[in-house]
Amino acid sequence: MSDEPATPAPKRSARKPDAPIPALPGLPFQPPVEPMLSKVAEAVPDGGAFLYEPKWDGFRALVFRGAHDVFIQSRDLRPLDRYFPEVHAFLLERLPAGCVVDGEVVIAAPWGLDFDALQLRLHPAASRVKRLAAEIPASFVAFDLLAAGGEDLRHLPQAERRARLEALLAGSTPPVYLTPVTRDHATAVDWLQRFEGAGLDGVMAKPEADPYQPGKRAMFKIKHARTADCAVAGFRWHKSGRDAVGSLLLGLYDDEGRLQHVGVTSSFTMAMRKALVDELAPLRENATEGHPWHEWAVAQDVWARLPGAQSRWSTGKDLSWEPLRVERVVEVKYDHLQGNRFRHGATFLRWRFDKAPADCRYDQLEVTTPYELTKVFSA
């Protein structure tokens, strides 16, 4: 969850991966390649020629299958192979030489996709990675084709690349999957509602006529939008220094009356970030006395999904936080929960001065109807 302003992302520049890339003869181009990106749409677009697909909640992965080896590249151009040795092995075995496939590494649990288990795999100890690969093996869901038979396909329309991908993966079996696709708008709208119960992240809409555009936001992602009233229990400073607030730490009370950390909101203009410094100053006074997160405030070096903890995606980033007296309520927009937390950063909507923090409970949140993941794969 980022403390950055909610501004459009600049064009990404290529970066060096942090491990050597193996020589991959037999490919028309070599890694790294920036993946094609998406922009947010408020609703499933209609009135044009689109391919609609489920939006998988995993790790984006471009798979380069050379003549003798495989290289798995993450969205930010880093190698994923060491974290998913079982994925490397089955992709080497099942993909034909000379292809580059865009997709998602996921972990499928009985109740749906398990992003928490996926994050556990990003561990520096090879022994732990090996053990987890055996205990909770990952799968690969393919949704685009950049090369096949040693031929560069990026210039082809999306619809033709999809047809070539279907031919490439004809007869594929788990743990390699081909994502479902539809051209029917009503079906895509139905998927947006039903598939969330299996842990999916929304729906993608891809213009049929478009080529593959590395680094460009050329697709549309449609995610759920819900609101919640949350207690504000702390904040983080902005990266610019202590003249601006980076994010607010949000909490919801569970059935036992404990305030649980559910995420952050950081969608502020710089002017508002600076104004928040003075606005929150009175709430910083004596904030640790009786604070529900007091033990975390004084022991921020403990790794866990708690305020101030280091995440495996933000190694080296300062995530220290300042407690606030729990007296303020904020309304935020969020997409969905991951366990008992917001999966992504929530969007600030307004202060709720008419509501008490004690009224900010989990039972206000919409409950998602469970849906079998196997039905998604077979859609």
C-alpha positions as a LaTeX table, in Angstrom:
\begin{tabular}{lrrr}
\hline
Residue & $x$ (\AA) & $y$ (\AA) & $z$ (\AA) \\
\hline
Met1 & 0.00 & 0.00 & 0.00 \\
Ser2 & 1.62 & 3.16 & $-1.19$ \\
Asp3 & 1.99 & 6.50 & 0.51 \\
Glu4 & 2.44 & 8.18 & $-2.88$ \\
Pro5 & $-0.02$ & 10.79 & $-4.17$ \\
Ala6 & $-2.83$ & 9.41 & $-6.31$ \\
Thr7 & $-1.46$ & 10.80 & $-9.58$ \\
Pro8 & $-1.15$ & 9.10 & $-12.96$ \\
Ala9 & 1.93 & 6.91 & $-13.13$ \\
Pro10 & 4.67 & 8.21 & $-15.41$ \\
Lys11 & 5.90 & 6.11 & $-18.29$ \\
Arg12 & 8.01 & 3.36 & $-16.81$ \\
Ser13 & 11.58 & 3.04 & $-17.94$ \\
Ala14 & 13.38 & $-0.25$ & $-18.28$ \\
Arg15 & 15.41 & $-1.30$ & $-15.28$ \\
Lys16 & 18.01 & $-3.95$ & $-14.77$ \\
Pro17 & 16.80 & $-7.10$ & $-13.04$ \\
Asp18 & 18.53 & $-7.98$ & $-9.80$ \\
Ala19 & 19.82 & $-11.38$ & $-10.98$ \\
Pro20 & 21.49 & $-12.51$ & $-14.20$ \\
Ile21 & 19.19 & $-13.49$ & $-17.06$ \\
Pro22 & 20.11 & $-16.80$ & $-18.66$ \\
Ala23 & 20.96 & $-16.88$ & $-22.34$ \\
Leu24 & 17.74 & $-17.68$ & $-24.16$ \\
Pro25 & 18.46 & $-18.59$ & $-27.78$ \\
Gly26 & 15.47 & $-19.29$ & $-29.96$ \\
Leu27 & 13.52 & $-16.15$ & $-29.03$ \\
Pro28 & 12.86 & $-13.19$ & $-31.33$ \\
Phe29 & 13.64 & $-10.78$ & $-28.47$ \\
Gln30 & 15.24 & $-11.06$ & $-25.06$ \\
Pro31 & 14.03 & $-10.05$ & $-21.58$ \\
Pro32 & 13.41 & $-7.77$ & $-19.90$ \\
Val33 & 10.22 & $-6.52$ & $-21.60$ \\
Glu34 & 7.81 & $-4.17$ & $-19.89$ \\
Pro35 & 4.34 & $-5.70$ & $-19.62$ \\
Met36 & 1.35 & $-3.97$ & $-21.14$ \\
Leu37 & $-0.56$ & $-2.15$ & $-18.40$ \\
Ser38 & $-4.13$ & $-1.09$ & $-17.70$ \\
Lys39 & $-6.08$ & 1.96 & $-16.60$ \\
Val40 & $-9.10$ & 2.01 & $-14.32$ \\
Ala41 & $-12.61$ & 2.16 & $-15.77$ \\
Glu42 & $-15.66$ & 2.80 & $-13.58$ \\
Ala43 & $-17.77$ & 0.20 & $-15.41$ \\
Val44 & $-17.33$ & $-2.60$ & $-17.93$ \\
Pro45 & $-16.96$ & $-0.73$ & $-21.26$ \\
Asp46 & $-19.47$ & $-1.48$ & $-24.00$ \\
Gly47 & $-20.05$ & $-0.26$ & $-27.50$ \\
Gly48 & $-16.73$ & $-1.43$ & $-28.89$ \\
Ala49 & $-14.92$ & $-4.62$ & $-29.79$ \\
Phe50 & $-13.46$ & $-5.95$ & $-26.55$ \\
Leu51 & $-12.18$ & $-9.22$ & $-25.19$ \\
Tyr52 & $-13.26$ & $-9.50$ & $-21.55$ \\
Glu53 & $-11.27$ & $-11.61$ & $-19.09$ \\
Pro54 & $-11.23$ & $-12.18$ & $-15.33$ \\
Lys55 & $-8.65$ & $-10.09$ & $-13.47$ \\
Trp56 & $-6.46$ & $-12.50$ & $-11.53$ \\
Asp57 & $-5.11$ & $-11.58$ & $-8.10$ \\
Gly58 & $-1.56$ & $-12.85$ & $-8.22$ \\
Phe59 & 1.91 & $-11.89$ & $-9.42$ \\
Arg60 & 2.12 & $-10.66$ & $-13.01$ \\
Ala61 & 4.64 & $-12.76$ & $-14.92$ \\
Leu62 & 6.10 & $-12.72$ & $-18.42$ \\
Val63 & 7.45 & $-16.17$ & $-19.26$ \\
Phe64 & 10.31 & $-16.43$ & $-21.78$ \\
Arg65 & 10.70 & $-20.02$ & $-23.01$ \\
Gly66 & 13.96 & $-20.27$ & $-24.91$ \\
Ala67 & 15.46 & $-23.27$ & $-26.62$ \\
His68 & 16.84 & $-24.72$ & $-23.39$ \\
Asp69 & 15.58 & $-22.71$ & $-20.40$ \\
Val70 & 12.82 & $-20.53$ & $-18.98$ \\
Phe71 & 13.01 & $-17.07$ & $-17.46$ \\
Ile72 & 10.06 & $-15.73$ & $-15.42$ \\
Gln73 & 9.97 & $-11.93$ & $-15.24$ \\
Ser74 & 7.85 & $-9.94$ & $-12.79$ \\
Arg75 & 5.90 & $-6.78$ & $-13.59$ \\
Asp76 & 8.80 & $-4.64$ & $-12.35$ \\
Leu77 & 11.31 & $-6.59$ & $-14.52$ \\
Arg78 & 12.72 & $-8.72$ & $-11.71$ \\
Pro79 & 13.26 & $-12.50$ & $-11.88$ \\
Leu80 & 10.69 & $-14.68$ & $-10.12$ \\
Asp81 & 12.21 & $-18.09$ & $-10.84$ \\
Arg82 & 13.99 & $-18.53$ & $-7.48$ \\
Tyr83 & 10.75 & $-17.89$ & $-5.58$ \\
Phe84 & 8.70 & $-20.30$ & $-7.70$ \\
Pro85 & 10.95 & $-23.23$ & $-8.65$ \\
Glu86 & 7.95 & $-25.49$ & $-9.27$ \\
Val87 & 6.51 & $-22.97$ & $-11.74$ \\
His88 & 9.86 & $-22.73$ & $-13.52$ \\
Ala89 & 9.95 & $-26.52$ & $-13.78$ \\
Phe90 & 6.47 & $-27.10$ & $-15.17$ \\
Leu91 & 6.67 & $-24.19$ & $-17.60$ \\
Leu92 & 9.98 & $-25.52$ & $-18.93$ \\
Glu93 & 8.34 & $-28.89$ & $-19.42$ \\
Arg94 & 5.02 & $-27.76$ & $-20.90$ \\
Leu95 & 5.68 & $-24.65$ & $-22.97$ \\
Pro96 & 7.16 & $-25.07$ & $-26.46$ \\
Ala97 & 10.50 & $-23.45$ & $-27.21$ \\
Gly98 & 10.48 & $-20.02$ & $-28.78$ \\
Cys99 & 7.44 & $-18.55$ & $-27.02$ \\
Val100 & 6.82 & $-15.63$ & $-24.66$ \\
Val101 & 3.63 & $-15.78$ & $-22.61$ \\
Asp102 & 2.08 & $-13.06$ & $-20.45$ \\
Gly103 & 0.13 & $-14.24$ & $-17.43$ \\
Glu104 & $-0.20$ & $-14.46$ & $-13.68$ \\
Val105 & 1.34 & $-16.68$ & $-11.02$ \\
Val106 & $-1.41$ & $-17.57$ & $-8.52$ \\
Ile107 & $-1.97$ & $-19.92$ & $-5.62$ \\
Ala108 & $-5.33$ & $-21.66$ & $-5.66$ \\
Ala109 & $-6.75$ & $-22.67$ & $-2.27$ \\
Pro110 & $-10.02$ & $-24.55$ & $-1.69$ \\
Trp111 & $-11.78$ & $-21.23$ & $-0.97$ \\
Gly112 & $-10.25$ & $-19.37$ & $-3.93$ \\
Leu113 & $-7.08$ & $-17.45$ & $-4.73$ \\
Asp114 & $-4.73$ & $-17.02$ & $-1.76$ \\
Phe115 & $-2.61$ & $-13.87$ & $-2.14$ \\
Asp116 & $-1.28$ & $-14.14$ & 1.41 \\
Ala117 & 0.24 & $-17.54$ & 0.61 \\
Leu118 & 1.72 & $-16.07$ & $-2.55$ \\
Gln119 & 3.49 & $-13.34$ & $-0.59$ \\
Leu120 & 5.03 & $-15.91$ & 1.76 \\
Arg121 & 6.98 & $-17.24$ & $-1.21$ \\
Leu122 & 9.05 & $-14.05$ & $-1.47$ \\
His123 & 11.55 & $-15.24$ & 1.08 \\
Pro124 & 15.36 & $-15.01$ & 0.94 \\
Ala125 & 15.94 & $-18.53$ & 2.31 \\
Ala126 & 16.03 & $-21.10$ & $-0.48$ \\
Ser127 & 15.16 & $-23.88$ & 1.97 \\
Arg128 & 11.93 & $-22.16$ & 2.97 \\
Val129 & 11.02 & $-21.46$ & $-0.66$ \\
Lys130 & 11.56 & $-25.14$ & $-1.48$ \\
Arg131 & 9.38 & $-26.25$ & 1.43 \\
Leu132 & 6.57 & $-23.85$ & 0.55 \\
Ala133 & 6.75 & $-24.85$ & $-3.11$ \\
Ala134 & 5.97 & $-28.40$ & $-2.02$ \\
Glu135 & 3.32 & $-27.45$ & 0.55 \\
Ile136 & 1.48 & $-24.70$ & $-1.36$ \\
Pro137 & 2.46 & $-25.01$ & $-5.03$ \\
Ala138 & 1.59 & $-22.18$ & $-7.40$ \\
Ser139 & $-0.12$ & $-22.26$ & $-10.78$ \\
Phe140 & 0.20 & $-20.16$ & $-13.92$ \\
Val141 & $-2.71$ & $-18.51$ & $-15.74$ \\
Ala142 & $-1.90$ & $-17.41$ & $-19.30$ \\
Phe143 & $-3.72$ & $-14.48$ & $-20.93$ \\
Asp144 & $-1.55$ & $-13.13$ & $-23.77$ \\
Leu145 & 1.07 & $-14.29$ & $-26.25$ \\
Leu146 & 4.01 & $-12.13$ & $-27.31$ \\
Ala147 & 5.95 & $-14.71$ & $-29.31$ \\
Ala148 & 5.50 & $-18.24$ & $-30.63$ \\
Gly149 & 7.68 & $-20.51$ & $-32.75$ \\
Gly150 & 10.45 & $-17.92$ & $-32.56$ \\
Glu151 & 8.18 & $-15.27$ & $-34.15$ \\
Asp152 & 7.47 & $-11.85$ & $-32.60$ \\
Leu153 & 3.67 & $-11.50$ & $-32.31$ \\
Arg154 & 3.46 & $-8.18$ & $-30.48$ \\
His155 & 2.35 & $-6.33$ & $-33.61$ \\
Leu156 & $-0.69$ & $-8.59$ & $-34.09$ \\
Pro157 & $-4.17$ & $-7.55$ & $-32.91$ \\
Gln158 & $-5.25$ & $-8.76$ & $-29.47$ \\
Ala159 & $-7.88$ & $-11.07$ & $-30.99$ \\
Glu160 & $-5.30$ & $-12.81$ & $-33.19$ \\
Arg161 & $-2.84$ & $-13.16$ & $-30.32$ \\
Arg162 & $-5.63$ & $-14.76$ & $-28.27$ \\
Ala163 & $-6.33$ & $-17.27$ & $-31.04$ \\
Arg164 & $-2.62$ & $-18.12$ & $-31.25$ \\
Leu165 & $-2.49$ & $-18.50$ & $-27.45$ \\
Glu166 & $-5.43$ & $-20.92$ & $-27.52$ \\
Ala167 & $-3.65$ & $-22.99$ & $-30.15$ \\
Leu168 & $-0.40$ & $-22.93$ & $-28.16$ \\
Leu169 & $-2.09$ & $-24.13$ & $-24.97$ \\
Ala170 & $-4.59$ & $-26.53$ & $-26.55$ \\
Gly171 & $-4.91$ & $-29.48$ & $-24.22$ \\
Ser172 & $-3.04$ & $-27.79$ & $-21.38$ \\
Thr173 & $-3.77$ & $-29.15$ & $-17.93$ \\
Pro174 & $-3.26$ & $-27.79$ & $-14.41$ \\
Pro175 & $-1.17$ & $-26.18$ & $-13.09$ \\
Val176 & $-1.09$ & $-24.33$ & $-16.46$ \\
Tyr177 & $-4.37$ & $-22.59$ & $-17.23$ \\
Leu178 & $-5.74$ & $-20.50$ & $-20.08$ \\
Thr179 & $-7.82$ & $-17.61$ & $-18.75$ \\
Pro180 & $-11.49$ & $-17.59$ & $-19.79$ \\
Val181 & $-12.52$ & $-14.95$ & $-22.32$ \\
Thr182 & $-15.81$ & $-13.60$ & $-23.64$ \\
Arg183 & $-16.93$ & $-10.98$ & $-26.13$ \\
Asp184 & $-20.34$ & $-10.68$ & $-24.47$ \\
His185 & $-20.74$ & $-7.57$ & $-22.31$ \\
Ala186 & $-23.49$ & $-9.09$ & $-20.15$ \\
Thr187 & $-21.31$ & $-12.10$ & $-19.38$ \\
Ala188 & $-18.43$ & $-9.82$ & $-18.37$ \\
Val189 & $-20.71$ & $-7.88$ & $-16.01$ \\
Asp190 & $-21.85$ & $-11.18$ & $-14.50$ \\
Trp191 & $-18.24$ & $-12.29$ & $-14.05$ \\
Leu192 & $-17.45$ & $-9.06$ & $-12.23$ \\
Gln193 & $-20.01$ & $-9.97$ & $-9.57$ \\
Arg194 & $-19.70$ & $-13.75$ & $-9.31$ \\
Phe195 & $-15.96$ & $-14.31$ & $-9.62$ \\
Glu196 & $-15.09$ & $-12.06$ & $-6.69$ \\
Gly197 & $-16.27$ & $-14.86$ & $-4.42$ \\
Ala198 & $-13.36$ & $-16.96$ & $-5.71$ \\
Gly199 & $-10.81$ & $-14.28$ & $-4.85$ \\
Leu200 & $-10.53$ & $-12.63$ & $-8.26$ \\
Asp201 & $-9.83$ & $-8.93$ & $-8.58$ \\
Gly202 & $-12.34$ & $-7.77$ & $-11.19$ \\
Val203 & $-12.59$ & $-7.87$ & $-14.97$ \\
Met204 & $-10.23$ & $-6.80$ & $-17.77$ \\
Ala205 & $-11.39$ & $-5.29$ & $-21.06$ \\
Lys206 & $-8.92$ & $-5.51$ & $-23.95$ \\
Pro207 & $-9.57$ & $-3.82$ & $-27.32$ \\
Glu208 & $-9.58$ & $-6.60$ & $-29.93$ \\
Ala209 & $-7.71$ & $-4.62$ & $-32.56$ \\
Asp210 & $-4.83$ & $-3.38$ & $-30.40$ \\
Pro211 & $-1.25$ & $-4.71$ & $-30.62$ \\
Tyr212 & 0.75 & $-5.55$ & $-27.51$ \\
Gln213 & 2.11 & $-2.24$ & $-26.19$ \\
Pro214 & 4.87 & $-2.69$ & $-23.58$ \\
Gly215 & 4.67 & $-0.18$ & $-20.74$ \\
Lys216 & 1.49 & 1.44 & $-22.10$ \\
Arg217 & $-1.84$ & 1.57 & $-20.28$ \\
Ala218 & $-3.70$ & 0.12 & $-23.23$ \\
Met219 & $-6.25$ & $-2.09$ & $-21.40$ \\
Phe220 & $-9.05$ & $-1.37$ & $-18.96$ \\
Lys221 & $-9.48$ & $-2.85$ & $-15.50$ \\
Ile222 & $-12.82$ & $-2.77$ & $-13.76$ \\
Lys223 & $-12.76$ & $-3.38$ & $-10.02$ \\
His224 & $-15.36$ & $-3.26$ & $-7.30$ \\
Ala225 & $-15.94$ & 0.05 & $-5.56$ \\
Arg226 & $-17.34$ & 0.08 & $-2.04$ \\
Thr227 & $-17.22$ & 2.51 & 0.87 \\
Ala228 & $-16.49$ & 2.05 & 4.56 \\
Asp229 & $-16.29$ & 4.29 & 7.61 \\
Cys230 & $-12.99$ & 3.67 & 9.40 \\
Ala231 & $-11.42$ & 4.89 & 12.63 \\
Val232 & $-8.16$ & 6.79 & 12.14 \\
Ala233 & $-5.53$ & 5.49 & 14.57 \\
Gly234 & $-2.26$ & 6.78 & 13.17 \\
Phe235 & $-0.40$ & 8.21 & 10.21 \\
Arg236 & 2.85 & 8.04 & 8.28 \\
Trp237 & 4.95 & 10.98 & 7.18 \\
His238 & 5.25 & 11.72 & 3.49 \\
Lys239 & 8.50 & 10.87 & 1.73 \\
Ser240 & 9.22 & 14.61 & 1.43 \\
Gly241 & 9.66 & 14.89 & 5.19 \\
Arg242 & 7.75 & 15.99 & 8.26 \\
Asp243 & 6.05 & 18.86 & 6.49 \\
Ala244 & 3.39 & 16.59 & 4.95 \\
Val245 & 1.34 & 13.51 & 5.86 \\
Gly246 & 1.82 & 10.48 & 3.65 \\
Ser247 & $-1.07$ & 8.26 & 4.71 \\
Leu248 & $-3.64$ & 7.66 & 7.43 \\
Leu249 & $-3.76$ & 4.28 & 9.18 \\
Leu250 & $-7.27$ & 2.87 & 9.29 \\
Gly251 & $-8.97$ & 0.55 & 11.77 \\
Leu252 & $-12.21$ & $-1.39$ & 12.20 \\
Tyr253 & $-13.52$ & $-2.95$ & 15.40 \\
Asp254 & $-14.12$ & $-6.70$ & 15.42 \\
Asp255 & $-16.79$ & $-8.61$ & 17.37 \\
Glu256 & $-14.57$ & $-8.65$ & 20.47 \\
Gly257 & $-14.20$ & $-4.88$ & 20.42 \\
Arg258 & $-10.56$ & $-4.90$ & 19.28 \\
Leu259 & $-9.46$ & $-2.31$ & 16.77 \\
Gln260 & $-7.88$ & $-4.14$ & 13.84 \\
His261 & $-5.55$ & $-2.43$ & 11.37 \\
Val262 & $-7.26$ & $-2.71$ & 7.96 \\
Gly263 & $-5.08$ & $-0.58$ & 5.71 \\
Val264 & $-4.23$ & 2.99 & 4.74 \\
Thr265 & $-5.56$ & 5.86 & 2.70 \\
Ser266 & $-3.09$ & 8.11 & 0.92 \\
Ser267 & $-5.07$ & 9.76 & $-1.90$ \\
Phe268 & $-4.37$ & 13.37 & $-0.92$ \\
Thr269 & $-3.22$ & 16.43 & $-2.81$ \\
Met270 & 0.04 & 17.92 & $-1.59$ \\
Ala271 & $-1.86$ & 20.91 & $-0.21$ \\
Met272 & $-4.03$ & 18.59 & 1.88 \\
Arg273 & $-0.98$ & 16.61 & 3.04 \\
Lys274 & 0.56 & 19.79 & 4.41 \\
Ala275 & $-2.71$ & 20.92 & 6.00 \\
Leu276 & $-3.08$ & 17.55 & 7.73 \\
Val277 & 0.11 & 18.16 & 9.72 \\
Asp278 & $-1.58$ & 20.95 & 11.70 \\
Glu279 & $-5.00$ & 19.31 & 11.67 \\
Leu280 & $-3.70$ & 16.10 & 13.25 \\
Ala281 & $-1.30$ & 17.78 & 15.69 \\
Pro282 & $-3.79$ & 17.87 & 18.63 \\
Leu283 & $-4.48$ & 14.14 & 18.18 \\
Arg284 & $-0.78$ & 13.32 & 18.58 \\
Glu285 & $-0.72$ & 14.60 & 22.16 \\
Asn286 & $-0.62$ & 11.69 & 24.65 \\
Ala287 & $-1.64$ & 9.39 & 21.80 \\
Thr288 & 0.19 & 6.33 & 23.12 \\
Glu289 & $-1.68$ & 6.36 & 26.44 \\
Gly290 & $-4.34$ & 3.70 & 26.18 \\
His291 & $-3.88$ & 3.43 & 22.42 \\
Pro292 & $-5.28$ & 0.11 & 21.09 \\
Trp293 & $-2.06$ & $-0.40$ & 19.11 \\
His294 & 0.27 & 0.68 & 21.91 \\
Glu295 & 2.45 & $-2.44$ & 21.78 \\
Trp296 & 3.01 & $-1.94$ & 18.05 \\
Ala297 & 3.83 & 1.72 & 18.51 \\
Val298 & 6.72 & 0.88 & 20.83 \\
Ala299 & 7.94 & $-2.22$ & 18.97 \\
Gln300 & 7.88 & $-1.32$ & 15.29 \\
Asp301 & 10.63 & $-3.74$ & 14.34 \\
Val302 & 8.30 & $-6.75$ & 14.66 \\
Trp303 & 7.51 & $-8.18$ & 11.21 \\
Ala304 & 3.81 & $-8.84$ & 10.78 \\
Arg305 & 0.83 & $-7.37$ & 8.99 \\
Leu306 & 0.71 & $-4.55$ & 11.52 \\
Pro307 & 1.18 & $-0.78$ & 11.40 \\
Gly308 & 4.79 & 0.09 & 10.70 \\
Ala309 & 5.76 & $-3.42$ & 9.59 \\
Gln310 & 8.07 & $-4.02$ & 6.67 \\
Ser311 & 6.37 & $-5.72$ & 3.74 \\
Arg312 & 8.24 & $-7.98$ & 1.35 \\
Trp313 & 7.32 & $-5.60$ & $-1.47$ \\
Ser314 & 8.83 & $-2.58$ & 0.27 \\
Thr315 & 12.19 & $-3.71$ & 1.56 \\
Gly316 & 14.13 & $-0.72$ & 2.81 \\
Lys317 & 11.15 & 1.63 & 2.72 \\
Asp318 & 10.48 & 3.56 & 5.90 \\
Leu319 & 7.09 & 2.40 & 7.14 \\
Ser320 & 7.39 & 3.79 & 10.67 \\
Trp321 & 4.22 & 5.44 & 11.90 \\
Glu322 & 2.88 & 7.88 & 14.45 \\
Pro323 & $-0.08$ & 6.99 & 16.69 \\
Leu324 & $-3.10$ & 9.27 & 16.98 \\
Arg325 & $-5.80$ & 9.37 & 19.62 \\
Val326 & $-8.66$ & 7.39 & 18.12 \\
Glu327 & $-11.18$ & 10.20 & 17.79 \\
Arg328 & $-11.59$ & 10.72 & 14.05 \\
Val329 & $-13.61$ & 8.78 & 11.43 \\
Val330 & $-13.01$ & 8.84 & 7.71 \\
Glu331 & $-15.09$ & 7.48 & 4.84 \\
Val332 & $-13.00$ & 5.68 & 2.22 \\
Lys333 & $-13.57$ & 3.82 & $-1.02$ \\
Tyr334 & $-12.06$ & 0.35 & $-1.35$ \\
Asp335 & $-12.25$ & $-2.52$ & $-3.81$ \\
His336 & $-12.19$ & $-5.70$ & $-1.71$ \\
Leu337 & $-10.82$ & $-7.37$ & 1.39 \\
Gln338 & $-7.88$ & $-9.73$ & 1.63 \\
Gly339 & $-8.59$ & $-11.61$ & 4.82 \\
Asn340 & $-9.48$ & $-8.86$ & 7.29 \\
Arg341 & $-7.63$ & $-6.03$ & 5.49 \\
Phe342 & $-8.19$ & $-3.89$ & 2.42 \\
Arg343 & $-6.33$ & $-5.56$ & $-0.45$ \\
His344 & $-5.17$ & $-2.20$ & $-1.85$ \\
Gly345 & $-4.86$ & 1.33 & $-0.52$ \\
Ala346 & $-8.25$ & 2.92 & 0.12 \\
Thr347 & $-9.32$ & 6.24 & $-1.43$ \\
Phe348 & $-10.12$ & 9.13 & 0.91 \\
Leu349 & $-13.65$ & 10.47 & 0.41 \\
Arg350 & $-14.47$ & 12.67 & 3.43 \\
Trp351 & $-14.27$ & 13.08 & 7.18 \\
Arg352 & $-17.26$ & 11.72 & 9.12 \\
Phe353 & $-17.53$ & 14.12 & 12.08 \\
Asp354 & $-21.04$ & 12.81 & 12.69 \\
Lys355 & $-19.85$ & 9.29 & 13.50 \\
Ala356 & $-18.02$ & 7.86 & 16.52 \\
Pro357 & $-14.96$ & 5.63 & 16.02 \\
Ala358 & $-16.63$ & 2.88 & 18.07 \\
Asp359 & $-19.27$ & 2.61 & 15.32 \\
Cys360 & $-16.63$ & 1.64 & 12.74 \\
Arg361 & $-17.10$ & $-2.11$ & 12.73 \\
Tyr362 & $-16.51$ & $-4.97$ & 10.32 \\
Asp363 & $-20.21$ & $-5.75$ & 10.17 \\
Gln364 & $-20.78$ & $-2.68$ & 7.97 \\
Leu365 & $-18.84$ & $-4.32$ & 5.12 \\
Glu366 & $-20.50$ & $-6.15$ & 2.29 \\
Val367 & $-20.07$ & $-9.94$ & 2.47 \\
Thr368 & $-18.98$ & $-11.57$ & $-0.79$ \\
Thr369 & $-20.79$ & $-14.75$ & $-1.80$ \\
Pro370 & $-18.28$ & $-17.62$ & $-2.12$ \\
Tyr371 & $-17.73$ & $-19.00$ & $-5.63$ \\
Glu372 & $-15.79$ & $-22.08$ & $-6.68$ \\
Leu373 & $-12.51$ & $-21.34$ & $-8.39$ \\
Thr374 & $-12.90$ & $-24.41$ & $-10.60$ \\
Lys375 & $-15.99$ & $-22.78$ & $-12.13$ \\
Val376 & $-13.92$ & $-19.74$ & $-13.04$ \\
Phe377 & $-11.30$ & $-21.84$ & $-14.84$ \\
Ser378 & $-14.01$ & $-23.66$ & $-16.75$ \\
Ala379 & $-16.05$ & $-20.57$ & $-17.68$ \\
\hline
\end{tabular}
